[in-house]
């Protein structure tokens, strides 16, 4: 073996986690906390859309899905401002590069919903995590159905995946796509034999439930065997139902403020979970294109 070949093998060994996203790749989990030139409310970090651009460049992603921060509640003004800023790719060449999921109260006026849709919102986030519920459990079914009837929006449902079996029948009947963030959100248990995980697999098999591979630190230490096993099991079961997100700027991080996760490191975690480049490309490009309604990227790979 030549010395150059030896060096190539050595680099391959040390770079097994490195991910090179395909052109047009999509970051499906970004939270903007402030409009340009304005202070963020509620002691949130100052993270306007412009601050995401260097992260976007570092990650090598061209398009983005904006998620309304839970802390901002039902005031979607910052979300709409960010949508305008990030609507084109970093080079300013390709338009229609952003999607947005807002939060709305149950019973929100139909005119307000239509105004949000006209402004470019394409989905709704519903937070049902303990002590953070944006909608009472006994109203959520009617809420999701009504909003979908008026707007056609899909739903991002944040909840503890360990409880998924208790509401699986209701979710299965919803008329929209459902995205479960945070690797399914298994905060109580990461066991692959628990009822919640079995329910998730059954829901995914029905074709309308998707899982967002993002913020693994919310369910366990990144790189821990439990989290890696869970992520690997999800990808092995249904790679066509997985999308990825950076969760920038990591608003739900519970560790020390000076030790925030690095977004690039979280993409490298994807490289550890998914070693097949074609499957990674599908998770970073084809899957989110279909789920979020992006057009095919105009730049050939």
N, C-alpha and C positions, 0 to 999 in steps of 0.2 A: 504494500500500500504506500502511495506517495505521501509526502509530508502534508501536502495541500488537502488530500483526502482525509488524512488523520485529523487535521484541524476542522474539516467540515463535520466529521462524526462527533468531535468534541463539542463543537458549537451546537449540534443537534441535541446532544445530551443535556447541555446546560440551558437550552432554550425551549424545552418541551412545553413549557407553560405559555410561551409567548404567542400572542394571537395577532395576526394581521387581518383586520376586517376586510371584507370585500367592498369594492366601490359601491357607495350608496347605503352602507350599513346604517342601522337605526338604533339609537339609544332610546329604549322604551320607558325610562323612568327618570325624569328630571323635574325638580321642584324649584321654582323661582320664587324668591321671598320678597322682592322689592322691585318697584318700577324704577326706571332709569332716573337718577338724580333725586330719589326720594328715600327717606329712612325707612327701614323695615319695621313693621309693627310687632308688638308682643315679644320684644326681646329676641326676635329671630336674627340669625346672621345676615349680614348685608350681602346678598347674592342676587343681583339683578341679572338679566339675560346676558348682558355683555361679559359678565364674569364666567359664564359657561363656555364662551367661545374658545379660550385656551384649552379647557378640558376636552372639548369636542375635537380640537386639533390633535391633542395628545392621544386620544383614544382612536382617532382615525374614523370617526363616524360622521355621516353627512346629514342625517335627518334625526328628528327628535320627537318624542311624545312627552308633552308637558302634563304633569299631574298636579292638581290643586293641593297645596300643603294642608294637612288637617288643621294646623294651627290657624290658618286664615279662614277656616269655616266656609260660610256661604258668600263671602265677598270675593267675587271672581275677577275683580278689576285688574289685579296684578297679573293674573293668568292671561287675560286678554291682551294686556300690553306686551307680555313676553311672547305671545303667539305672533304678534306683528314683527317683533325684532328678529325672531328666529325662523320666519317663514321662508327665507331663502337659505341655501347652503352656505358654508363659511366663505366660499369664493364669490358668492353673490351671483352665480351663474344660473343655478337651477332654482326655480320657485316651487311652492307647495311642498316644503320640507318640514312642516311641523303639524302636529295634531295636539289637541288639548282635551283633557277630561276635567270637568268642573264638579263642584258640589252644589246641590240645590236641596232646599227643604221639601219635605213631603207637602203636597198641595200648592207648590209654587205656581203662580199664575201662568197660564198657557202662553200669554204674550211674552213674558220674560224668558220662557224656555225657547220660544221661537227667535227671540232677539239673540240669545246666546248661540243658537245654531247658526243664525245668519252671520254672527261675528267669527265663526270658524270652529266653534266647539263641536266635537264629534263623539263625546262620551261623557259618562257620569261616574264619579268615584263615590262609593258608599263605604263608610268606615263603620264596622261593627265590632271593633276591638273593645275589650272590656273597659268601661269608664270613658270611652271615646266615641260612643255610638252617635252617628249623624242622623239616625232614623230609628225609631222604636222597632223592635223585632216584629210586633204585631201589625206594623204598617208597611214593612219593606216590600212585601209581595205586590201590594197595590201601587206603591210608589214606583217600583221598577217598571211595572207594566204600563202605568199611565205615562211616564216619561218616554218610554219606548214608543208608545202609540203616537205621541205628539211630535217626536223628534227622530225616531229610528236609532237612537243612541245605544251603543253597547255599554256594559257596566264593568268597572273595576271594583271588586268586592274584597275589602280588607277585613279578614276575620281570622280567628285561630283555627287552622286547619284541623286541629284535633277534635273540633266540634262539628266538622263538616257533615258527618253522618246524620246529625240531628235535623239538618235543613236540606239535605240532598234532594229530596223529592220535590220541594218547592223550587229549588234552583233549576232542576232538570226541566221544569215546565216553563221557565222564562223564555220569551221569544227572541232574546238577543244573545250575542256572544258574552261570555263572562270571563274576565281575566282575574286570576287569583295571584296577587303579588307575593313577594318575599318567599319564593319557593313553596308556595302554598300556605305560608304563615304558621307552620307547626311550632308554636311557642311552648306548648305544654309537653308534647312528646314528639320525638323524631322517629319513633318506631315504625318500621315498614309493615308491621302486622296489626297496627291499631285500626279501629273502625274508620277513623277519619281518613287515613291514607287509602284504605280499600275503597271508600266512597269516592275519593278524588279520582282514582283510576277508572271507576265506573262512569263518573261524570265526563272525564276526558274521552272515554270511548264513545260517548254519545255525539261528540263532534262540535260542541259549542263552548266547552270550557278549555281555557288556555292557562298556562302557568308561566309566571314571569320569574326568571332566574335573576333575582336582584336582592341586595341587602341580606346576604347570608348571616351577617353578624346579629341580625334580629332574632334568629332562632338558635344560634350557637356560635362558637368561635370559628371564624373563617379558617378553613383547612382542617377542622376537626373531623374525625372519622364519621361521626353521625351526620354532619352536614354534607360531607362528600358522598356518603352512601345514599342519602336522600336525593341529592342532585343527580347522581349517577342513575339511580332507579327511575327517576322521572324522565330523564333523557332516553334511557333504554326503552322505557315503556312507550313513549309517544313523542319522538323528536319533532314530529310535525305540529305539535301543540305547544312548543316552547318558544319563548322570546326572552331577550336579555335587556337589563337596564342597569345603569350605573348607580341609581338612587342619589345622584349628586343633588345637593351638597350634604347628604347624610344627616338629615334633620333629626332622625330618630336614633342616632348614635348615643349610646349610654355610657361610653367610656370617657376617658379624659379628653378635654377639649383640644389639647395639643397633640392628640394621637388619632385624629380622624383617619378613616381608611383612605387609601389612595385609589382613585377611580381606575387607574391603569392596573393596579394590583388586583382589583376585583374582576377586570377582564381577564387577567392571567388565571384567576380561579376558574373561569369558564374553560380556559385551555386545559386545566387539570381535570375538570369534569368531563370534557368532550374532546377526545384526542383525534377524532376523525375530522379533518378540515372541511369536508363537504357538509357534514352535519352542522359544524359551527357556522358555516356560511349560511346554511338554511335558517339557523336560529337568529343570526344577525341581520339577515336580508329578506329571504323569501317569505318566511313565516310572518314577520311583522308587516311586510308589504300587503299580504293578503288580509291580515287581521285588521289593520288600521286604515286600509283603503288607500295606501300610497300607490302611485303609478310605478311601473317598471323603471328602474334607474336608467337614465339615458346614456351612461358611459359604459361601454362594454368592458367586461373583466379581462 
